[in-house]
Amino acid sequence: MQLVVARIGRAHGIKGEVTVEVRTDEPELRLGPGAVLATDPASVGPLTIETGRVHSGRLLLRFEGVRDRTGAEALRNTLLIAEVDPEELPEDPDEYYDHQLMDLDVVTKDGTEVGRITEISHLPSQDLFIVERPDGGEVMIPFVEEIVTEIDLEEQRAVIDPPPGLIDDRAEIASARDAEAAAEGESAPEDESAPEDESAPEDKA
């Protein structure tokens, strides 16, 4: 099974190094020196990692045969693809490979359908599930313990407990409640204690 493990960014320096956007939870395994990676576009690769180091929080790689900034810039936006055994599992039971999570059904704790995971985005601060809603829309769900409460691979589902506003329908419910409360406030009986000459309540704007 082929999985995208990184995207090449801009050149760094003049000796062929590039920054990479990591898309794997195991960069030390997938992006270590000696790793041979397929590419998208395929015409650029395969690429063999010669060296790797972290600089200012970003992973820098140098590939065999790339020795200058011009060569490094030519690789920009190339996807790096690793061959992964679909039966291989992470050592930590609480970690998952992207291919295990793809296409899982996402439901709330009360069983409400949210959608289906179509992509996992690996950001510097956290991972995100990109979930396709039944209506074709998308919602982004942080893959953190407080929100994603269970991953059930046998049932092929991820159970979430989203805070208000994270999911569209919950935001709509909250908005509806606000509108209802506002309507109730507008239709409330007039305050008989208010002065008779007060004209402000007539201005609803």
C-alpha positions as CSV (number, residue, x, y, z in Angstrom):
1,M,0.0,0.0,0.0
2,Q,1.3,3.4,-0.9
3,L,0.9,6.3,1.5
4,V,1.8,10.0,1.2
5,V,4.3,10.7,4.0
6,A,5.4,14.2,3.1
7,R,5.2,17.1,0.7
8,I,8.4,19.0,-0.4
9,G,8.4,22.7,0.3
10,R,10.9,25.4,-0.5
11,A,14.6,25.1,-0.9
12,H,16.7,25.8,2.2
13,G,20.2,27.2,1.7
14,I,22.3,26.6,-1.4
15,K,23.3,22.9,-0.9
16,G,20.2,21.1,-2.0
17,E,18.3,20.9,1.2
18,V,14.5,21.3,1.2
19,T,11.8,21.8,3.9
20,V,9.1,19.2,4.0
21,E,5.6,19.1,5.3
22,V,5.4,15.9,7.2
23,R,2.3,13.8,6.7
24,T,3.2,10.8,8.8
25,D,3.2,10.1,12.6
26,E,6.5,8.3,12.1
27,P,8.9,10.6,10.3
28,E,11.9,8.9,11.8
29,L,10.9,5.6,10.2
30,R,9.5,6.9,6.9
31,L,11.8,9.8,6.2
32,G,15.1,8.6,7.6
33,P,18.4,8.5,5.6
34,G,18.4,5.7,3.0
35,A,14.7,5.7,2.6
36,V,13.6,5.4,-1.1
37,L,10.4,7.1,-1.9
38,A,8.1,7.2,-4.9
39,T,6.9,10.6,-6.0
40,D,3.9,12.4,-7.4
41,P,4.6,13.5,-10.1
42,A,6.2,10.1,-10.8
43,S,8.7,11.7,-13.2
44,V,10.6,13.3,-10.4
45,G,11.4,10.1,-8.5
46,P,12.1,7.8,-7.0
47,L,14.1,9.9,-4.5
48,T,16.5,8.5,-1.9
49,I,17.0,10.5,1.3
50,E,20.6,11.2,1.9
51,T,20.4,13.3,5.1
52,G,17.8,14.7,7.4
53,R,17.8,17.2,10.3
54,V,15.4,19.5,12.2
55,H,15.9,23.2,11.9
56,S,13.7,25.8,13.7
57,G,11.0,23.1,14.1
58,R,11.0,22.1,10.4
59,L,12.4,18.9,9.0
60,L,15.0,19.4,6.3
61,L,15.9,16.7,3.8
62,R,18.6,16.3,1.2
63,F,18.2,13.8,-1.6
64,E,20.9,11.9,-3.4
65,G,21.9,13.7,-6.6
66,V,20.4,17.1,-5.5
67,R,23.4,19.3,-4.7
68,D,22.2,22.9,-5.3
69,R,19.3,25.3,-4.7
70,T,18.1,25.0,-8.3
71,G,17.7,21.3,-8.0
72,A,16.0,21.6,-4.7
73,E,13.5,24.2,-6.0
74,A,12.7,21.9,-8.9
75,L,11.3,19.4,-6.3
76,R,8.9,21.9,-4.7
77,N,5.3,20.6,-4.1
78,T,6.4,17.0,-4.9
79,L,4.6,14.4,-2.8
80,L,6.7,11.7,-1.2
81,I,5.1,8.3,-1.1
82,A,6.2,5.3,1.0
83,E,5.3,1.7,0.5
84,V,3.6,0.4,3.6
85,D,2.5,-3.1,4.5
86,P,-1.3,-2.8,5.1
87,E,-1.0,-5.4,7.9
88,E,1.7,-3.3,9.7
89,L,0.5,-1.6,12.9
90,P,2.1,1.2,15.0
91,E,3.9,0.0,18.2
92,D,1.8,2.3,20.3
93,P,-1.8,0.8,20.5
94,D,-3.2,4.4,20.8
95,E,-1.6,5.4,17.5
96,Y,-2.9,4.7,14.0
97,Y,-1.7,4.9,10.5
98,D,-3.6,7.1,8.1
99,H,-4.8,4.1,6.0
100,Q,-6.4,2.6,9.1
101,L,-8.5,5.8,9.7
102,M,-9.4,6.6,6.1
103,D,-13.1,5.9,5.3
104,L,-14.1,5.4,9.0
105,D,-17.7,6.5,9.7
106,V,-17.7,9.4,12.2
107,V,-20.6,9.5,14.7
108,T,-21.2,11.4,17.9
109,K,-21.5,9.7,21.3
110,D,-25.3,9.5,20.9
111,G,-25.0,7.8,17.5
112,T,-25.7,10.8,15.3
113,E,-24.0,10.4,11.9
114,V,-21.5,13.1,11.1
115,G,-19.8,11.8,8.0
116,R,-16.9,9.8,6.6
117,I,-13.1,10.5,7.0
118,T,-11.7,11.3,3.6
119,E,-8.3,12.8,4.6
120,I,-6.0,13.2,7.5
121,S,-4.2,16.5,7.7
122,H,-0.9,16.5,9.7
123,L,-0.4,20.0,11.0
124,P,2.5,21.1,13.2
125,S,0.2,21.6,16.2
126,Q,-2.2,18.6,15.7
127,D,-3.7,16.2,13.3
128,L,-7.1,16.9,11.7
129,F,-9.8,14.6,10.3
130,I,-11.3,15.9,7.1
131,V,-14.8,14.5,7.2
132,E,-17.2,14.5,4.3
133,R,-20.8,15.2,5.4
134,P,-23.8,13.3,3.9
135,D,-24.8,16.6,2.1
136,G,-21.3,16.8,0.5
137,G,-19.9,19.4,2.8
138,E,-16.8,19.1,4.8
139,V,-15.9,19.5,8.5
140,M,-12.5,19.4,10.2
141,I,-12.2,17.6,13.5
142,P,-9.1,17.8,15.6
143,F,-7.7,14.3,16.3
144,V,-7.3,14.9,20.1
145,E,-8.5,12.7,23.0
146,E,-10.9,15.3,24.3
147,I,-12.9,15.2,21.0
148,V,-12.2,11.8,19.4
149,T,-13.2,9.5,22.3
150,E,-13.0,6.2,20.5
151,I,-11.6,4.6,17.4
152,D,-13.3,1.2,16.7
153,L,-11.5,-0.4,13.7
154,E,-13.7,-3.5,13.9
155,E,-16.9,-1.4,13.6
156,Q,-15.1,1.0,11.2
157,R,-16.1,4.1,13.1
158,A,-14.7,7.0,15.1
159,V,-16.8,8.3,18.0
160,I,-16.5,12.0,18.8
161,D,-17.7,14.3,21.5
162,P,-17.5,17.7,19.7
163,P,-17.8,21.0,21.5
164,P,-20.6,23.3,20.4
165,G,-19.9,25.0,17.1
166,L,-17.4,22.4,15.8
167,I,-20.0,20.7,13.7
168,D,-22.3,22.6,11.4
169,D,-25.6,21.2,12.7
170,R,-24.7,21.9,16.3
171,A,-23.8,25.5,15.3
172,E,-27.2,25.7,13.5
173,I,-29.0,24.4,16.6
174,A,-27.2,27.0,18.7
175,S,-28.1,29.7,16.2
176,A,-31.7,28.6,16.2
177,R,-31.8,28.7,20.0
178,D,-30.4,32.2,20.0
179,A,-32.9,33.3,17.4
180,E,-35.7,31.7,19.5
181,A,-34.5,33.4,22.6
182,A,-34.3,36.7,20.8
183,A,-37.9,36.3,19.5
184,E,-39.1,35.5,22.9
185,G,-37.4,38.6,24.2
186,E,-39.1,40.8,21.5
187,S,-42.5,39.3,22.2
188,A,-42.3,39.6,26.0
189,P,-45.0,41.7,27.7
190,E,-44.3,45.4,27.9
191,D,-43.0,46.5,31.3
192,E,-45.9,48.4,32.8
193,S,-43.5,50.2,35.1
194,A,-41.9,51.9,32.1
195,P,-42.7,55.6,31.6
196,E,-45.6,56.2,29.3
197,D,-43.6,58.6,27.1
198,E,-40.8,56.1,26.4
199,S,-40.6,55.6,22.6
200,A,-37.4,53.5,22.3
201,P,-39.1,50.1,22.3
202,E,-40.8,51.0,19.0
203,D,-37.3,51.0,17.3
204,K,-36.5,47.4,16.7
205,A,-33.3,48.2,14.7
